[in-house]
Amino acid sequence: LEIDALYMSGTDSSITAAFAVSSILVIIAVIVLVLRNVFEYRQKNAKKGGVK
């Protein structure tokens, strides 16, 4: 919601800041998804007696 308010204020610097914050949030989301998949893969292999 803060990002939307920042974007709606209309100044060039606030629009740039809104896109920067949005980009950072997207990067964090992708990192979380990758880490989650890595941990799930490791746990699945550990249950099978595979790679630690």
C-alpha positions in Angstrom: 0.0 0.0 0.0 2.8 2.4 0.7 4.3 1.6 -2.7 1.0 2.5 -4.3 0.8 5.8 -2.4 4.3 6.6 -3.4 3.5 5.9 -7.1 0.3 7.9 -6.9 2.0 11.0 -5.6 3.1 11.6 -9.1 6.6 13.1 -8.8 9.4 11.7 -10.8 11.5 10.7 -7.8 8.6 9.0 -6.0 7.7 7.0 -9.1 11.3 5.9 -9.4 11.4 5.0 -5.7 8.1 3.0 -6.1 9.6 1.0 -8.9 12.8 0.4 -7.0 11.0 -0.9 -4.0 8.8 -3.1 -6.1 11.9 -4.5 -7.8 13.5 -5.3 -4.5 10.3 -7.0 -3.3 10.2 -9.1 -6.5 13.9 -10.1 -6.1 13.3 -11.1 -2.5 10.2 -13.2 -3.5 12.3 -15.0 -6.2 15.1 -15.7 -3.7 12.6 -17.1 -1.2 11.1 -19.4 -3.8 14.5 -20.7 -4.9 15.6 -21.3 -1.3 12.3 -23.1 -0.5 12.7 -25.4 -3.5 16.3 -26.1 -2.6 15.3 -27.0 1.0 12.4 -29.2 -0.1 14.7 -31.0 -2.6 17.3 -31.6 0.1 14.6 -32.9 2.6 13.1 -35.2 0.0 16.6 -36.7 -0.8 17.4 -37.0 2.9 14.3 -39.0 3.6 15.3 -41.4 0.8 18.7 -41.7 2.3 20.4 -39.8 -0.5 22.5 -36.6 -0.5 22.7 -34.7 2.8 
